[in-house]
């Protein structure tokens, strides 16, 4: 398996671990033609929106560096346009998983713990401005927005109230 495919599969496992630990279901579209890699779903729920859903576009990198509390991440223009749309029924977010450069450093396993390195971060691009770029747009993902069980639960709670992340 080539390195990019390995990054993709590791990122998928990361999202699966966060969703499972949070108690949410996951669905993967057969084809990603709308910049949606995963849909996270909550069964039932007590909010104004029953069974809230969240779509996410998943990216990973071992070369992007954190600068000034943000991750400057180059995103294909098509993904940017799909994620900034304001007329989507299901809210969408971008999730970026940062990985160590060395594949052998991605995962540590012992009798006591499973450690996946480094971390994932998220942002909503909904309503962002149109750009004149022709191929890529650099978005700035705040490192304060970690994609973890707490943030995912908060996002799903917002959606269940009819709000957007």
N, C-alpha and C positions, 0 to 999 in steps of 0.2 A: 504494500500500500504506500503510495507516495505521501510526502510530508503534509501537503495541504489536506489530503483526505484524512490523515490521522488527526490533524487539528480539528477538522470538522466533526469527526466522530467523538473526540474527547469533549468538545463543546456540547454536543448533543447529550452526552452522558452527564455533563455538569448540569444542564437544564433539567434533565430527568431527575437527578438527585434533589435539586432544590424543589421542584414541583411535588415529588413524592413525599418529601419531608414536610412540606406545607399542607399536604392532604388534598392536592388538586390533581385532576386528570389531565392527560396530555393527548393530543392528536397531531399527527404529522400529515400534511397534505401530500397526495400522491405526486403532484407536480407543483413546484414553486414558480408560478408565473405571475404572482402578485406580491412578491417580496414578503411572503409569510412562510417561515420554516416550521413553526409550531403554533398550535392553539392550546392555551391553558384554560381549563374549565373548572368551575365549581358547581357541584350538584346542589340544586335547591338554593338555600340561602335565605336570609331573612330581610334582605334589602328591598328597595323599590324595583330593582331589576332582578328577576329570578334567574338562577343559573348563569351568572356572569361569565363572560369569555374575554380572553386577551390574546391577541395575535402578536407574535414576535418574529423579527428578523434577527438571525443569529450570525455573528461574525466572530472570528478569532484572529489573534496575531501574537507572534513571539518577537516582533521587531518594533512595535509601537512603544514609545516612551511617554510616561506621564510628565507633563509640563504645566506648571502653575495651576495645580489642582484639577487639571482636565486631561483627557486622553484625546489628542488630535487624531481622528480616525478618518482615512480616505474611504469614501463610500461611492459606489457607482451611482451615476446620476439617476438611473432608472429606480434604484432602491430609494434614493433620497426623495424622488417625486412620489413614489408609492407610499412612503412613510409619512410624508408631510400633508397628505390629503386630509381634509377636514370632514369629508362626507362619508366616512366609513362607519358602518353599523357597529363593528367590533373595534375597540381601540387597539392601536398598534404601538409597539415600542421596538427600539433597537437594543439588542443585548450584545456587548462586546466582551469576549473572554480573553484575558491576557494570559499568555503562557510563557514559561521559561524558554530560553533558546534551546537548551538541551532537552531532548525528548525524555531522557532518563530521569529528569528532574520534575516532570509533570505529575508524577504519582508516587506516593510512598504508602506502603501497606505493612501493618504489623498486627499482632494479636489484639492490640488496644485501639488502633485507629486506622482510618483511611484518609489520607491527605491528598487533595487535588489542588495543584498550584497553577496559577496564582489566584486570580479573582475575576469575577464578572461584574460589569457595570452596565447600567441601562439609562436610556433617555427617550423621551417622546419627541418626535419631530413634527407632530401634528401642528399645523398652522405656521410652520417656518416659511420664510420668504422664498419666493421663486429666485433662481439663480440663472446666470447666463453661461455657466460652465457647459462644456460639451460632453465631458465624459465622467468626471469625478467631482465630488464636493467633500471638503474636509469638515466634518462635524466635530464638536468639542464636547465629549462625554464627561460630565462631572464625576470625579472619583468619590464624592460624597454619596452618590447614588449606586451603592453596591446592589447587585442582583443576588439577594439571599432570601431566606425564608421570611424574615421580617418584612423586607420591602415588597416581596411578592404578595404577602397577606394584606399589606396596606393597599397596594394597587388594586387587588381584587375587591377589597372593601369599598374603595372609591367607586369602582365600576358598579358594584351592587347598589350604590346610592344614586346611580345615574350620572356620576361624574367621570371625568377622564384623568388619567395619570399625567 
